Amino acid sequence: MNTYDYEDLETGHREEFETEITDRMLDSFRAITGDDNPFHRDDEFARSHGFKGHAAFGMLTASFLSTLAGMYLPGEKSIIQNTELKFMKPVYPGDRLIISGEVAEKNDAYRVIRVKVTIKKDDGEKVLRGSMQIGFL
């Protein structure tokens, strides 16, 4: 876990990590949220709607931004205040994701940073983009 202070970070500072999406993650997310949409569990249903099989929940994919902020950028002294996201492509079990963030702005008056975020598959295909405003504890 990183422990960056506000003063440690400069515009352009970048962090990333990787994870693989599994059916077990989808099952856990379904159990926590109660979202039992067949698009996320039924290959035939998903294929009948133009997808290659059952897809991960978009919010499961986005949830890794919490890991990015809380563990990597800036780490333990952070609190997410705002997010803006765009889901660009579906994610499927077995996909390996690269979650990355880059400090785009610093606001000295409020001691917050704006982090530009992207999630890509390991083949480079972008599946999510956006930004987070992160304050410091």
N, C-alpha and C positions, 0 to 999 in steps of 0.2 A: 504494500500500500504506500502510495506517495503521500507526502505531508507538506506540499508546497504552501508557503504563505503568499499572500497577495503580492508582496514585494519581490518574490522569487520569479514571478512570471512576466514575460515580455510578449508582445504581439508576435505571432509566428511560432510560439512554443507549441509543440505537437506531441501527442501521445496516442498509442493505439494498442489494441489487444485483439486476440482471435478467439472464436468459439465455434463449435459445431452444433447445429440444430438437430435435436433428436425427437423421436416420437414420445419419449418419456417426458421431455420438456412440455410438449403439447398436452399430454395427459395431465400433468401437474397444473399447467395454466388453466385448462378446462375445469379442473376440480376447484381451483381457487376462485375463478371468476363466474362459474356457472354457464359460460358460453358454450353451448353444445351444438353450434351450427355445423351441419354435415359437411360444409366446405372444408372444415379443419380435421375431419376424421374419416371421410368416405371418399375413396379414390374415384369410384364410379360417378358419384354425384359431381365431384369437382371436374372430372373429365367431360361430363355432359355440358359443362358451362365453359369449356375452352381452356381449362388448365391441365397440366400434365399429371396431376394427382392432388391429393389433399395437401393443403398449404398451411404453413405456420400462421398463427395469429399475428396481425400487424403489430399489435401492442406488445406481444412477446418480443418481437424483433426490437421495437422501440425501448423495451425495458432495459436493454443492455446499455442504454445511455445513462441509466442510474449507476451502473457499474463503472462506466467511463468517468463520471463526475466523482463518485464516492471512493474510487480506488486509484484512479490514474491522473485525472486532470480536474481539479487540483488534488483530490484525495480526501483524507479524513476531515479536513477543515471546511468542507464545502456543503452548500445547501442549494439545490436547484430551485430557482425562483420562477422560471418561465421556460417553456419550450415551444418551438415552432417546427413542425415536421411535415414532410411530404413523402408518402409512400410511393415508390416508383415502379417496383417489380415485386412479384410474389417470391416468397422464400419457402423452401421445401425441406422436409427432414433429410438430413445428409448434407445439406449445404454448409460449407465452412464460411463464416462471416468474419470480416475485418472491420472492427468498430474503431473509428478514429475521430479525434477532435483536435482543433487548432485554435489557439487564442486569437480572435479576430479584433477584439477591442478591450480596453481597460477603462474603467470609469473611477478615477481616483476619489471623486467626491463621495461616492457611495460604496467604494471598495467591492465592485462587482466586475466580472469579466463576461464577455460574450464569446462563446465557443462555437465555431462552425463545426458541425458534425456530419459525418458520412458513414454509412454502412454499405460495404461492398461484399459481394461474393469473392472467393479467392481467385476467380477468373477475371476479376476487375469490373464485373457488372454491378452498377450502383443500384441498391434496392431502397435506400432511404437517404434523405438529405434534410438538413435543417440547422437550427441553432438553439443554444441553451444560454440563458442568463444564470450565472452562478455567483452566489454571494459567499462570503467567508465567515466562519464562526469565530 
